[in-house]
Amino acid sequence: MSAVNNLFVLYTGGTIGMLQTAQGLAPAGGFETRMREHLASAGKPAPQFVFQEMLPLLDSANMTQAQWLAMRDEIVAAVVEGGHDAVLLLHGTDTLAYSAAALSFLLLGLDVPVVLTGAMLPAGCDGSDAWPNLCGALAALQSGVEPGVHLYFNGGLMHGARVSKLRSDAFDAFTVLPRQRSGERADALPALLGFNTRRVPVNLAVLPLFPGLQAGHVQALLDSGVQGLLLECYGSGTGPSDNAELLAVLKAAHQRGVVLAAISQCPAGHVEFGVYAAGSQLAASGLVSAGGMTREAALAKLFALIGAGLAPADVERWFALDLCGERAE
């Protein structure tokens, strides 16, 4: 790890730079000037940086896969062509954990630190966490951050593919959930999974299991052209094993190439199919275990693997391996 000398700051919008409008808080341009003025007036040390707005600026509730791909493009260009040795990405908090996870897989092998941050209150509001988060992220980068994707929030630097947003009304909104992480690490990554590979959008869906879920519900979702389905199972990966129609729908989808993955609904849970017969039945339908991955990480990993053009069997193989610390310590 080394201190940053040539930082690239990418501003995507979000609460951190919002201003009040007649319709409520909305993303606003001109944040570079406000940032430089604050750093100068507060006497905060900062590395030399280039600032860029990614237009249109977004409330992160409007984030889509297209923006994930655009962020990846901007970051890769800044590092490979612009010679920047670190990236600070300013982002709204609603989908911050999803973007951190997505970039963790889209930027595999990029040998610089990428730190995301945002704020629960806009910069300029009394008691806002905007400047502490931004300056804290800058300080972390100056001290030296390992290559990879990280999230800095409320005084803590967290792994980009492990973090989740748990609160909407407090500064300690993000945390790394205490999910069991164990799994085989990938020996080496093929070029197809590296940061140089451009992805395409993927039709993905997330479906929580719940008492009363019907085969028709799942079939209707699959009929929308879903390429990957992330099932949020009970406990250690169980589901309605006595619903033969539902299991048949899943099995048929898997046989025609839909990638099926399972995570636990429990905040501190992990999938271990062999513990209960109800879990074994789901596994036999074609589901691959996400282990202790979060929803954000599992969804982002499916997006990166399927979007790279891998065959379903290869997606399942790489999904089951640890690529950047999302599955194993």
C-alpha positions as CSV (number, residue, x, y, z in Angstrom):
1,M,0.0,0.0,0.0
2,S,1.2,3.5,-0.8
3,A,-0.1,7.0,-0.4
4,V,-2.1,8.5,-3.2
5,N,-0.5,11.0,-5.5
6,N,-3.0,11.3,-8.4
7,L,-6.5,10.8,-7.3
8,F,-9.6,10.6,-9.6
9,V,-12.8,11.7,-8.0
10,L,-16.0,10.6,-9.7
11,Y,-19.2,12.3,-8.5
12,T,-22.4,10.4,-9.4
13,G,-24.9,12.4,-7.4
14,G,-26.6,11.3,-4.2
15,T,-27.4,13.1,-0.9
16,I,-23.9,14.2,-0.3
17,G,-24.2,16.9,-2.9
18,M,-27.9,17.5,-3.0
19,L,-29.5,20.9,-2.8
20,Q,-33.1,21.9,-1.8
21,T,-35.6,22.3,-4.6
22,A,-39.4,23.0,-4.6
23,Q,-39.8,19.2,-5.0
24,G,-37.4,18.3,-2.2
25,L,-33.7,17.4,-2.1
26,A,-32.3,16.7,-5.6
27,P,-28.8,16.0,-7.1
28,A,-27.0,19.2,-8.0
29,G,-23.9,20.0,-10.0
30,G,-21.0,22.2,-8.9
31,F,-19.9,20.0,-6.1
32,E,-16.2,20.2,-7.1
33,T,-16.1,23.9,-6.1
34,R,-17.8,23.2,-2.8
35,M,-15.4,20.3,-2.1
36,R,-12.3,22.4,-2.9
37,E,-13.6,25.3,-0.8
38,H,-14.3,23.1,2.2
39,L,-10.9,21.4,2.0
40,A,-9.1,24.8,1.8
41,S,-11.2,26.5,4.6
42,A,-10.9,23.5,6.9
43,G,-7.1,23.1,6.3
44,K,-7.7,19.5,5.4
45,P,-4.8,17.9,3.6
46,A,-5.8,16.2,0.3
47,P,-3.9,14.6,-2.5
48,Q,-3.9,16.2,-5.9
49,F,-7.1,15.2,-7.6
50,V,-9.1,15.4,-10.8
51,F,-12.8,15.8,-10.4
52,Q,-15.4,14.5,-12.8
53,E,-19.2,14.5,-12.8
54,M,-21.0,11.5,-14.2
55,L,-24.0,12.9,-16.0
56,P,-26.9,12.8,-15.4
57,L,-26.4,13.1,-11.7
58,L,-28.6,10.6,-9.9
59,D,-30.5,10.0,-6.7
60,S,-29.1,6.6,-6.2
61,A,-32.6,5.1,-6.0
62,N,-32.5,5.5,-9.8
63,M,-29.3,3.5,-10.1
64,T,-29.3,0.7,-12.8
65,Q,-26.9,-1.7,-14.4
66,A,-26.2,0.8,-17.1
67,Q,-24.8,3.2,-14.4
68,W,-22.7,0.3,-13.0
69,L,-21.2,-0.2,-16.4
70,A,-20.7,3.5,-17.0
71,M,-18.9,3.9,-13.6
72,R,-16.7,0.9,-14.5
73,D,-15.8,2.6,-17.9
74,E,-14.9,5.9,-16.2
75,I,-12.8,4.3,-13.6
76,V,-10.9,2.0,-16.0
77,A,-10.2,4.9,-18.3
78,A,-9.0,7.1,-15.5
79,V,-6.6,4.5,-14.3
80,V,-5.4,2.9,-17.5
81,E,-5.4,6.0,-19.7
82,G,-5.2,8.8,-17.2
83,G,-2.6,7.3,-14.9
84,H,-4.6,7.8,-11.7
85,D,-3.4,5.7,-8.8
86,A,-6.7,5.8,-6.8
87,V,-10.4,6.5,-7.2
88,L,-12.9,8.2,-4.8
89,L,-16.5,7.7,-5.9
90,L,-19.2,9.8,-4.4
91,H,-22.6,8.0,-4.5
92,G,-26.0,8.1,-2.9
93,T,-26.6,5.8,0.0
94,D,-29.8,3.9,-1.1
95,T,-27.9,1.7,-3.5
96,L,-24.3,2.4,-2.3
97,A,-23.8,-1.2,-1.1
98,Y,-25.1,-2.6,-4.5
99,S,-22.7,-0.4,-6.5
100,A,-19.8,-1.3,-4.2
101,A,-20.5,-4.9,-4.7
102,A,-20.9,-4.5,-8.5
103,L,-17.7,-2.6,-8.9
104,S,-15.9,-5.2,-6.7
105,F,-16.5,-7.8,-9.5
106,L,-16.3,-5.4,-12.5
107,L,-12.9,-4.2,-11.5
108,L,-11.2,-7.5,-10.6
109,G,-7.5,-7.2,-11.1
110,L,-7.4,-3.4,-11.2
111,D,-4.3,-2.7,-9.1
112,V,-5.5,0.5,-7.4
113,P,-7.8,1.3,-4.4
114,V,-11.4,2.4,-5.2
115,V,-13.2,3.9,-2.3
116,L,-16.9,4.8,-2.3
117,T,-18.6,7.1,0.1
118,G,-21.7,9.3,0.5
119,A,-23.7,10.9,3.2
120,M,-27.0,10.6,5.1
121,L,-27.3,14.4,5.1
122,P,-26.2,16.9,2.4
123,A,-23.0,18.8,2.7
124,G,-23.9,22.2,4.2
125,C,-26.6,20.9,6.5
126,D,-26.0,21.4,10.2
127,G,-24.5,18.3,11.7
128,S,-24.1,16.6,8.3
129,D,-21.9,13.6,7.9
130,A,-20.9,14.6,4.4
131,W,-17.6,16.3,5.1
132,P,-16.5,13.8,7.7
133,N,-17.2,10.9,5.3
134,L,-15.5,12.6,2.4
135,C,-12.4,13.8,4.4
136,G,-12.2,10.5,6.2
137,A,-12.1,8.7,2.8
138,L,-9.4,11.0,1.6
139,A,-7.4,10.5,4.8
140,A,-7.6,6.7,4.4
141,L,-6.4,7.0,0.9
142,Q,-3.5,9.1,1.9
143,S,-2.5,6.6,4.6
144,G,-2.6,3.8,2.1
145,V,-5.5,1.5,1.1
146,E,-5.1,-1.9,-0.5
147,P,-6.1,-2.3,-4.1
148,G,-9.7,-3.3,-4.5
149,V,-13.1,-1.8,-3.8
150,H,-13.9,-0.4,-0.4
151,L,-16.7,1.6,1.2
152,Y,-15.8,4.3,3.8
153,F,-18.6,5.5,6.1
154,N,-19.0,6.8,9.6
155,G,-15.3,6.4,10.4
156,G,-14.9,2.9,9.0
157,L,-13.3,1.4,5.9
158,M,-15.3,-1.7,4.8
159,H,-14.9,-4.4,2.1
160,G,-17.0,-3.4,-0.9
161,A,-18.4,-6.9,-1.5
162,R,-19.4,-7.5,2.1
163,V,-21.2,-4.3,3.2
164,S,-24.9,-3.8,3.6
165,K,-27.1,-0.8,4.5
166,L,-29.0,-1.5,7.6
167,R,-30.3,1.8,8.7
168,S,-32.0,4.8,7.0
169,D,-32.0,7.2,9.9
170,A,-28.5,7.2,11.4
171,F,-24.9,7.9,10.4
172,D,-23.8,4.3,11.1
173,A,-26.0,3.1,8.3
174,F,-23.6,0.6,6.8
175,T,-22.0,-2.5,8.3
176,V,-20.3,-5.7,7.4
177,L,-22.9,-8.3,8.4
178,P,-21.6,-11.2,10.6
179,R,-22.2,-13.8,7.9
180,Q,-20.1,-17.0,7.9
181,R,-17.6,-16.8,5.2
182,S,-15.9,-20.0,4.0
183,G,-15.1,-21.3,0.6
184,E,-12.4,-22.2,-1.8
185,R,-10.6,-19.2,-3.3
186,A,-10.1,-19.1,-7.1
187,D,-6.4,-20.0,-7.9
188,A,-6.3,-17.4,-10.7
189,L,-8.8,-15.3,-12.6
190,P,-9.2,-15.8,-16.3
191,A,-8.9,-12.7,-18.4
192,L,-12.6,-12.9,-19.2
193,L,-13.4,-12.0,-15.5
194,G,-10.9,-9.1,-15.3
195,F,-11.5,-5.4,-15.4
196,N,-10.7,-5.2,-19.1
197,T,-13.8,-7.2,-20.0
198,R,-16.8,-5.2,-20.9
199,R,-20.1,-6.6,-19.7
200,V,-23.6,-6.3,-21.0
201,P,-26.9,-5.8,-19.1
202,V,-28.4,-8.9,-17.6
203,N,-32.0,-9.8,-16.8
204,L,-31.8,-10.7,-13.1
205,A,-34.4,-11.1,-10.4
206,V,-34.4,-11.6,-6.6
207,L,-37.2,-13.5,-4.9
208,P,-37.6,-14.1,-1.2
209,L,-39.2,-17.4,-0.2
210,F,-42.3,-16.9,2.0
211,P,-45.1,-19.1,3.3
212,G,-47.6,-19.4,0.5
213,L,-45.2,-18.8,-2.4
214,Q,-46.8,-20.5,-5.4
215,A,-45.2,-22.2,-8.4
216,G,-47.2,-19.8,-10.6
217,H,-45.5,-16.8,-9.0
218,V,-42.1,-18.2,-9.8
219,Q,-43.1,-19.2,-13.3
220,A,-44.5,-15.7,-14.1
221,L,-41.2,-14.2,-13.0
222,L,-39.1,-16.7,-15.0
223,D,-41.4,-16.1,-18.1
224,S,-40.1,-12.5,-18.1
225,G,-36.8,-13.7,-19.6
226,V,-34.8,-13.9,-16.4
227,Q,-31.3,-15.1,-17.0
228,G,-30.4,-15.4,-13.3
229,L,-32.6,-15.8,-10.3
230,L,-31.4,-15.2,-6.7
231,L,-33.6,-17.0,-4.2
232,E,-33.6,-15.7,-0.6
233,C,-34.1,-19.0,1.3
234,Y,-34.9,-19.6,4.9
235,G,-32.2,-20.3,7.4
236,S,-29.4,-22.3,6.1
237,G,-30.9,-22.6,2.6
238,T,-34.2,-24.4,3.1
239,G,-37.5,-24.0,1.2
240,P,-40.9,-25.7,0.6
241,S,-39.6,-29.2,-0.2
242,D,-43.1,-30.7,-0.3
243,N,-44.2,-28.4,-3.2
244,A,-43.4,-30.6,-6.1
245,E,-44.8,-28.1,-8.6
246,L,-42.5,-25.3,-7.4
247,L,-39.5,-27.6,-7.4
248,A,-40.4,-28.7,-11.0
249,V,-40.6,-25.1,-12.1
250,L,-37.1,-24.4,-10.7
251,K,-35.6,-27.6,-12.2
252,A,-37.1,-26.8,-15.7
253,A,-35.7,-23.3,-15.6
254,H,-32.3,-24.6,-14.6
255,Q,-32.4,-27.1,-17.5
256,R,-33.0,-24.4,-20.0
257,G,-30.1,-22.3,-18.8
258,V,-31.3,-20.0,-16.1
259,V,-28.7,-19.7,-13.3
260,L,-30.3,-20.3,-9.9
261,A,-28.5,-19.2,-6.8
262,A,-29.5,-19.2,-3.1
263,I,-28.7,-16.9,-0.2
264,S,-30.0,-16.9,3.3
265,Q,-32.7,-14.4,4.5
266,C,-31.0,-14.2,7.9
267,P,-28.8,-11.2,8.4
268,A,-26.2,-13.5,10.0
269,G,-27.0,-16.6,8.0
270,H,-25.3,-18.6,5.3
271,V,-26.5,-21.4,3.0
272,E,-25.5,-25.0,3.7
273,F,-27.8,-27.2,1.7
274,G,-26.8,-30.5,3.3
275,V,-28.1,-29.7,6.8
276,Y,-31.8,-30.3,6.1
277,A,-33.6,-32.4,3.6
278,A,-35.6,-29.3,2.6
279,G,-32.3,-27.7,1.5
280,S,-31.2,-30.8,-0.3
281,Q,-34.4,-30.7,-2.4
282,L,-33.6,-27.2,-3.5
283,A,-30.0,-28.0,-4.4
284,A,-31.3,-31.0,-6.5
285,S,-33.4,-28.5,-8.4
286,G,-30.3,-26.8,-9.7
287,L,-29.6,-24.1,-7.1
288,V,-26.0,-23.1,-6.4
289,S,-25.1,-21.9,-2.9
290,A,-24.0,-18.4,-2.2
291,G,-22.6,-19.4,1.1
292,G,-22.5,-16.4,3.3
293,M,-22.6,-13.8,0.6
294,T,-25.0,-10.8,1.0
295,R,-27.8,-10.1,-1.4
296,E,-25.8,-7.2,-2.8
297,A,-22.8,-9.3,-3.5
298,A,-24.6,-12.4,-4.9
299,L,-26.7,-10.2,-7.2
300,A,-23.6,-8.3,-8.4
301,K,-21.6,-11.5,-8.9
302,L,-24.3,-13.0,-11.1
303,F,-24.4,-9.8,-13.1
304,A,-20.6,-9.8,-13.6
305,L,-20.4,-13.5,-14.5
306,I,-23.5,-13.7,-16.8
307,G,-22.7,-10.3,-18.3
308,A,-19.3,-11.5,-19.3
309,G,-20.9,-14.0,-21.6
310,L,-20.1,-17.2,-19.6
311,A,-22.1,-20.3,-20.2
312,P,-24.4,-21.2,-17.3
313,A,-22.3,-24.1,-16.1
314,D,-19.2,-21.8,-16.0
315,V,-21.2,-19.1,-14.1
316,E,-22.1,-21.6,-11.5
317,R,-18.5,-22.8,-11.2
318,W,-17.1,-19.3,-10.7
319,F,-20.0,-18.2,-8.5
320,A,-19.1,-21.0,-6.1
321,L,-15.5,-19.8,-5.8
322,D,-14.2,-16.8,-3.9
323,L,-13.1,-14.1,-6.3
324,C,-12.3,-11.1,-4.1
325,G,-13.1,-11.9,-0.5
326,E,-16.9,-12.0,-0.9
327,R,-17.1,-15.7,0.2
328,A,-14.0,-16.3,2.3
329,E,-11.9,-14.4,4.8
